């Protein structure tokens, strides 16, 4: 199933993308499975441990047999991140050898893990906002793993049983700030956590639809032209190894997301760009790039790096 979250008035609902359109799965489950109390959010569904593929198919099948399914189609969903506030988002740096080589950096024997903040998540079709000072900003197209069950100290051979599904993540990165912070020994979290620098979606595809994530074609299209492409088989550490490693590092919880790194190629974004990230068997995450309309009063505006403005 392709499971998404969309806004409805002042609340959010879970949807499922089908050949017939987006179905309001929250309403559908309330109608067909009233005893299933986790239908209100995708995070709750994941944390329930329920077989949502089975339950969802039953619900849709029942509504179709009763000729009611048209009442549950959402014509124009207002997208939200698939999991608006996951327990945590971890991400990998330098997980493709060609990307390491183009970055003139060194390979390490263990994954390099950093955090992305969930407050910076934006959905499919939302705007990536560039900061109001000179800055080289890159998209980073990444396959993201959605954890299905709490786990600690698992082996790679066990990891598949702890995965709920997969989505697309754009690990947007401010490169000038990143290079500056590299000199300080802290290159990742600051430069990758500006507001809007975590587009994700458009949905989570359940593990049933992608039984093996280790050979998926990936591409980046900017303004209608394919800019770069890769394949998840090029990863140094595959998704199973990554989840196992992270489960040694910390408790991995149901609903956590791990972004698995990007592949090589030109990545720079400019205001006005429409960037589309595609992964085979998942879909396309599309976002427009815009320049910030407001100043950041505590930072210099004429240089790509530099100190805070000091108040006197």
C-alpha positions in Angstrom: 0.0 0.0 0.0 1.0 3.6 -0.6 0.0 5.3 2.6 -0.1 9.1 3.0 -1.2 11.8 5.3 -3.4 14.7 4.2 -5.1 17.7 5.8 -8.9 17.8 6.3 -10.2 21.0 7.8 -8.4 21.3 11.1 -7.4 17.7 11.3 -5.3 15.2 9.4 -6.2 11.9 8.0 -4.5 8.8 6.5 -5.0 8.2 2.8 -4.1 5.4 0.5 -3.1 6.1 -3.1 -4.8 3.7 -5.6 -5.5 3.5 -9.3 -8.9 5.0 -8.5 -7.3 8.0 -6.7 -6.6 8.8 -3.1 -9.0 7.0 -0.7 -9.6 8.5 2.8 -8.5 5.4 4.7 -9.3 6.9 8.1 -12.9 7.3 7.2 -13.0 4.0 5.4 -11.6 2.1 8.4 -14.0 3.9 10.7 -16.9 2.6 8.5 -15.7 -1.0 8.0 -13.4 -1.7 11.0 -14.8 0.4 13.9 -12.9 -1.6 16.5 -9.6 -0.6 14.8 -8.7 2.5 16.9 -5.4 3.5 15.2 -6.9 4.8 12.0 -6.4 8.4 12.8 -2.7 8.7 12.0 -0.1 6.7 10.1 2.2 6.8 13.1 -0.6 5.2 15.2 -1.1 2.6 12.5 2.6 1.7 12.5 2.8 1.6 16.3 -0.3 -0.6 16.5 1.6 -3.4 14.7 -1.5 -4.2 12.6 -1.2 -5.7 9.2 -2.4 -2.6 7.4 -2.1 -4.1 4.0 -4.5 -6.8 4.9 -6.9 -4.6 6.9 -6.8 -1.8 4.3 -7.5 -4.2 1.4 -10.4 -5.7 3.4 -11.8 -2.2 3.9 -11.5 -1.1 0.3 -12.8 -4.4 -0.9 -15.9 -4.1 1.3 -16.6 -0.5 0.2 -16.3 -1.5 -3.5 -18.6 -4.5 -3.1 -21.2 -2.1 -1.5 -20.5 0.4 -4.4 -19.6 3.1 -1.8 -16.0 3.6 -2.6 -16.6 6.8 -4.6 -17.8 8.5 -1.4 -14.3 8.0 0.1 -12.2 9.4 -2.8 -10.3 12.6 -2.0 -10.3 14.7 -5.2 -7.5 17.1 -4.3 -5.6 16.1 -1.1 -3.7 18.8 0.8 -0.5 16.9 1.3 1.3 16.6 4.7 4.5 14.7 5.4 3.6 11.0 5.5 4.5 10.9 9.2 4.3 14.5 10.3 6.2 14.0 13.6 8.1 10.8 13.6 9.8 9.9 16.9 13.2 10.7 15.2 14.9 11.0 11.9 18.4 9.7 11.4 20.4 10.2 8.3 23.6 8.9 6.7 26.4 10.9 5.2 28.7 9.5 2.5 27.0 6.2 1.8 27.9 6.1 -1.9 31.5 5.8 -3.0 31.1 8.2 -6.0 29.6 10.8 -3.7 32.6 10.5 -1.4 35.0 10.9 -4.3 33.2 14.0 -5.7 33.3 15.5 -2.2 37.0 14.9 -1.8 36.4 13.2 1.6 37.4 9.9 3.1 35.6 6.6 3.5 35.0 5.3 7.0 34.4 1.7 8.2 31.1 2.6 9.9 28.1 4.6 8.9 28.2 8.4 9.7 24.9 9.2 11.4 23.4 12.6 12.0 19.9 13.9 12.9 17.3 15.7 10.9 14.6 17.6 12.9 11.0 16.7 12.3 9.9 20.4 12.5 11.7 20.9 9.2 9.6 18.3 7.3 7.6 19.5 4.4 5.4 17.4 2.1 5.1 16.7 -1.5 4.3 19.9 -3.5 5.5 22.3 -0.7 8.2 24.9 -1.1 11.8 24.6 -0.2 12.9 28.0 1.1 16.4 29.1 0.4 18.1 31.3 3.1 18.3 35.1 2.5 22.1 35.2 2.2 24.5 33.8 -0.5 24.5 30.1 -0.2 25.1 27.0 -2.4 22.2 24.7 -1.5 22.0 21.1 -2.8 19.2 18.6 -3.0 20.2 15.2 -1.8 17.9 12.4 -3.1 17.6 9.6 -0.6 15.7 6.4 0.0 14.3 6.5 3.5 13.5 3.5 5.7 10.4 3.6 8.0 10.8 1.5 11.1 7.9 -0.8 11.9 8.7 -2.1 15.3 10.9 -1.1 18.3 14.2 -2.8 18.0 17.6 -2.9 19.8 20.8 -4.8 18.9 19.3 -6.7 15.9 21.3 -8.3 13.1 21.2 -7.2 9.4 19.6 -10.6 8.7 16.7 -9.7 11.0 16.2 -6.1 9.9 13.6 -6.8 7.2 11.2 -8.0 9.9 11.4 -4.6 11.6 10.8 -2.4 8.6 7.3 -1.0 7.9 8.1 0.5 4.5 10.0 3.1 2.5 9.6 6.7 1.3 11.6 9.4 -0.4 13.6 12.1 1.5 15.3 15.2 0.1 18.2 15.9 2.6 18.6 19.5 1.5 22.0 20.9 2.5 23.5 24.3 2.8 27.0 23.6 1.4 28.8 26.8 2.3 27.7 26.6 5.9 28.5 22.8 5.9 32.1 23.5 4.8 32.5 26.1 7.4 31.2 23.8 10.1 33.5 21.0 8.9 36.4 23.1 10.1 34.7 23.0 13.5 34.1 19.3 13.4 30.3 19.6 13.2 29.5 19.6 9.5 26.1 18.0 9.3 23.3 18.9 11.7 23.5 22.7 11.3 23.7 22.9 7.5 21.0 20.3 7.0 18.4 21.6 9.4 17.3 25.0 8.0 13.5 25.3 8.0 12.0 23.3 5.0 15.2 21.4 4.4 13.5 18.0 4.8 11.0 17.3 2.0 9.5 13.9 2.4 6.9 11.8 0.7 4.6 11.7 -1.1 3.7 8.5 0.8 5.2 5.5 2.5 5.1 2.3 0.5 4.7 -0.7 2.7 7.3 -3.5 2.8 4.9 -5.8 1.1 5.3 -3.7 -2.1 9.1 -3.6 -1.9 10.3 -6.9 -0.5 14.0 -6.0 -1.2 15.1 -2.3 -1.3 18.7 -3.1 -2.5 18.2 -2.6 -6.2 15.9 0.4 -6.9 16.5 2.9 -9.7 16.6 6.5 -8.6 16.6 9.8 -10.5 16.5 13.6 -10.1 14.6 15.7 -12.5 14.9 19.5 -12.4 12.6 21.7 -14.5 11.6 18.7 -16.6 15.1 17.5 -17.3 16.8 14.5 -15.8 19.9 15.8 -14.0 21.3 12.7 -12.3 20.5 9.0 -11.6 21.6 6.2 -9.4 20.6 2.9 -7.9 20.3 1.8 -4.3 22.6 -1.2 -5.0 25.4 1.4 -5.1 25.1 2.0 -1.3 28.1 1.1 0.8 25.9 0.1 3.7 22.5 -1.3 2.6 19.2 -0.5 4.4 19.3 -3.7 6.5 22.9 -3.1 7.7 22.0 0.6 8.4 18.9 -0.3 10.6 21.0 -3.0 12.4 23.8 -0.5 13.1 21.4 2.2 14.3 19.7 -0.3 16.6 23.1 -0.8 18.3 23.6 2.9 18.5 20.2 3.7 20.1 16.7 2.3 20.6 14.9 2.3 17.2 11.2 3.0 17.6 8.2 2.3 15.5 7.7 5.2 13.1 11.4 6.3 13.2 12.8 7.2 9.8 16.4 6.6 8.5 17.5 8.4 5.4 20.2 6.3 3.7 22.4 8.8 1.8 22.6 10.2 -1.7 24.4 9.3 -4.9 26.8 11.3 -7.0 26.0 14.2 -9.4 25.3 17.9 -9.8 22.8 18.9 -7.1 22.7 22.7 -6.8 19.2 24.3 -6.4 18.2 27.8 -7.6 15.0 29.8 -6.9 12.3 28.8 -9.3 13.6 25.2 -9.7 11.0 22.4 -9.6 12.9 19.4 -8.3 11.4 15.9 -8.7 12.9 12.9 -6.9 11.9 9.5 -8.2 12.5 6.0 -6.8 11.3 2.9 -8.6 8.3 1.3 -7.1 7.7 4.3 -4.8 6.9 7.3 -6.9 7.9 11.0 -7.3 8.5 13.6 -4.6 8.1 17.1 -6.1 8.9 20.5 -4.6 9.4 24.0 -5.9 12.4 26.1 -4.7 11.9 29.7 -3.7 14.0 32.5 -2.1 13.2 33.5 1.4 11.0 36.6 1.5 12.0 37.5 5.1 15.4 38.4 6.5 17.2 36.6 9.2 18.0 39.5 11.5 20.8 37.7 13.5 23.0 36.8 10.5 24.9 38.8 8.0 23.2 38.9 4.6 26.0 39.6 2.2 28.3 36.6 2.9 27.7 32.8 2.6 29.3 32.1 6.0 30.2 34.2 9.0 29.4 34.9 12.6 26.3 36.0 14.4 25.6 39.7 14.4 26.7 41.0 17.8 24.4 43.2 19.6 25.8 46.3 21.3 
